[in-house]
């Protein structure tokens, strides 16, 4: 680039010298390639003149997300939901339909955000390439279309596409009733809902845009993927688990408040229960390597109820213990209930041990969760909850819900008594004013009567 002020120039990236005629490796090929005579030879996973573009890591095809954009299926049959009702307007043999389907494949492949893998093109793209290689024009004439389609699917290379088209007759004869454009996406399908949800949003928007401009000859457009179905199921399980977990915690809190009668102690107990479940989930997912499934979803709710048993005994024991200090109340609670809490934990954990030797992994998971939950509940009840109550447990009836109604009634009673003293009745006030001048005489009379008032 020439500067007309001082007639100097600046070479563009990759060139240097007085006349910018010496080619160089700009920024040493961004440390992503080897410089060879001024030309960058990029390492695997990078491309560009100076290896400045990092290619997305390719997921193995067997793990890649697979989806299909289906055309021609209107809805499910009323009497049999497993049978489709086809769109009567379709005419896939027409040039309009063939060109539109092929353009959708090209558009999806060229859209970098959709991450379509080029290793497996749509069947209509493969069909077009086969026809052109065989000296035929594309789109095929409707009169030749059935024969060319049968010939195409007879080839071994096209056997992977046999599930992408449905005809009225056998062996791809007769009218095409529906078709699908199946593609592989460079996303790990086993990554869970967090990985698949962004791609589901992108593909849903893309399918909606296809539906808006689709001609009548291709019918209704739908997005189908078994991986997206699994994602919806996983999201539903997670959502219902969260709702169930919050509901069970609320129910447990109400029960603890009713049995202990103390709001503060109940809050301490519920906090320990929340920590038990959180620690249990961390142990299962981080240490044991379990994935969030049906048994874990059920366990989150059930183990709240199993954990509350130990915390409830400890909280109730502290609330009802006799002692002037927190330490004395904790000592009294542990002395009277500690053995019972440990005994209950031993029986529950002992019963769970037998599940660890089952041949079905489902029961092994259940036994592991029960055993770990029992140990954690025992620790948090006898150690954590006891320490919290020793530090900040109530010593008075300030948080006692059963003392609150009597306290309110006492306040109301004091209010009425004070009001009666401050505001005497009008009759009493007038009587006192009328007798004000006779006070000395009445006093003298009272003295004569022996002091009776």
Secondary structure, DSSP 8 states (H G I E B T S, - for coil): -EETTTTEE---TTEESTTS-EE--GGGGGGSEEEETTEEEE-TTEESTTS-EE------TTTEEEEEEEESEEEE-SS-TTSEEE-TT--TTSHHHHHHHHHHHHHHHH-GGG-B-TTS--HHHHHHHHHHHTT--SS--HHHHHHHHHHHHHSGGGGGGGGGEEESSSTT-S-EEEEEEEEEEEEEGGG-HHHHHHHHHHHHHHHHHHHHH--GGG--EEEE-HHHHHHHHHHHHHHHHHHHHHHHHHHHHHHHHHHH-BHHHHHHHHHHHHHHHHHHHHIIIIIS-----HHHHHHHHHHHHHHHHHHHHHHHHHHH---SSHHHHHHHHHHHHHHHHHHHHHHHHHHHHGGGG-SSHHHHHHHHHHHHHHHHHHHIIIIIHHHHHHHH---SSTTBHHHHHHHHHHHHHHHHHHHHHHS--HHHHHHHHHTGGGHHHHHHHHHHTTS--
